[in-house]
Amino acid sequence: MSKKINLMGSEVVKGFECKPKKLDPNKPIMFYKAIVYVCSDERCAKAGKSDKAVELREIVKELGLQKGKNRIKVSRSLCQGACRFRQVVQINSDSPNQKLWLKHTQKFSKEDWKELFLKLANDEKVDKNLIDMKVYE
């Protein structure tokens, strides 16, 4: 039986993708170029009708953006309070796209996601399907 090793080079606990067998509290946390939060709460999940986070992780891997300086992480989130725009995705990035909210991502094709991830990786501006944000007083 071969050992499973995570992206940080640590042996993984059986049944997990990345949980290290031995925790090293001095090991640095991995850098992410962008973190993509996919709403997987009730309304957004129904709009997508699939496990969007898993699909997006596969696209990230296909593009080679799961590691290195342009690493993109895809995480599930619960309700982000923008249900009328389902399926919502929030992106936090260190690029010009610092904080983005995307609407109706259930309509995105695989090519749309590839284009988006490559723009994030290359510090290019993302400009479609954005939700206008406003602070209400």
N, C-alpha and C positions, 0 to 999 in steps of 0.2 A: 504494500500500500504506500503510495507516494504522499509526501507532505504537501499541504496546500500553503502557499506563501502569499501574503498580501502585498500591495504596492509599496509598503514601507519596508519590505524585506523580512517581516516577522512571520513565524509559523502561526497558522490559524487554528482556532478551536474547531473540532469536528462539528459540522452542521452550520457553520457560519461562513460568510464571505470574507470578512475582514477582521474579526475579533481576534487579537493576538493571544496566544497561549500564555505568554509571559509579558506582563505589562512593564514597560520601561518608562517611568515618569519623566525621565530626562530627555527622551526622544522628542524632537520638535514636531509640531503639527504640520501637516502638509499644506502647501500653498495652493490656493484655488484662484485662477484667473476670474472665474465667475461661479456663483452658486445659483442654480435654477430651482426654485421652489414650485412644485406642481401641486395645485390644490387637488386633493383627493377626497374631499369631504362629500357629503351626500349629493348635492346638486351638480357639482362639477364632475364628479365621478360618473354620474348617470349620463351627463352630456358627452363624455368621452367614450363611454362603453368599453373601455379597455384599461389596462394598467399602464397609464401614460408614462409613469416614471421608469418602468422597466424598458419600454420602447425607446425612450430618450437616452437611457444609459447605453443601449445597444448602438444607437447612432453616434454617441460620443466616442465609444470604443472603435467603431468603424472609421471614424475620422482621426483616431489616434490622439484624442484630446482627454483621455482618462489619466494621463500622467504628464509630468514635465512642467515647464514654465507657463504653458497655456492650458493647464488642467481645468476642466469644467466638471463640477459636481452637480448631480441631479438628486434632489431630495423631495420627499412627499411633505405636504403640509396639510393642516386642517383648514377650516374655513378662513378665507382672507377678507371676508366682508364685501366681496364684489360679485355676488351671485348672479346679478343680471348680465354679467359679461362672461358667463361660463364658457369654457373651462379656463380658469385664470392661472397665469404663471407669473411669478415675481422673480426678478433677476437682480441679484446684487453683484456688482462687478467693480474692479479697480480701474476700469477703462472709462472712456467718455460716457459709457452706458451705465453710470453708477447705480441707479435704482430705477428699474423699469417694471411696469406692469403690463402684461399682454392679455388681450381679451380674445375670446372665441378660438382658443388654440386647438379645440377639437376639430376645427376645419383645416388645420395646417397639414400639408402633405409632408412626406419624409424629406423631400427636397427643400421645403420651407424651413424645416428644422435644421437641416445641414447648412443652409445659407445663414441662418441665425447664429448657430454655433461658430461658424467660421468668422462671422463678423465680430463676435465676442472675442474670439481668440486673437484676431488681428487688430483689435482696438478700432474697428469701424463702427460708425453710428448705426444703430438699429432704429428704424423709423416707421415700421408698419405694425398695425394692430395694437398700438399703444393706447392705454387708458389715460385720459386726461385726469390729472390729480389736482386737487384743490384743498386747501385747509379751510374748514368752515369755522367761523367764529361765533 
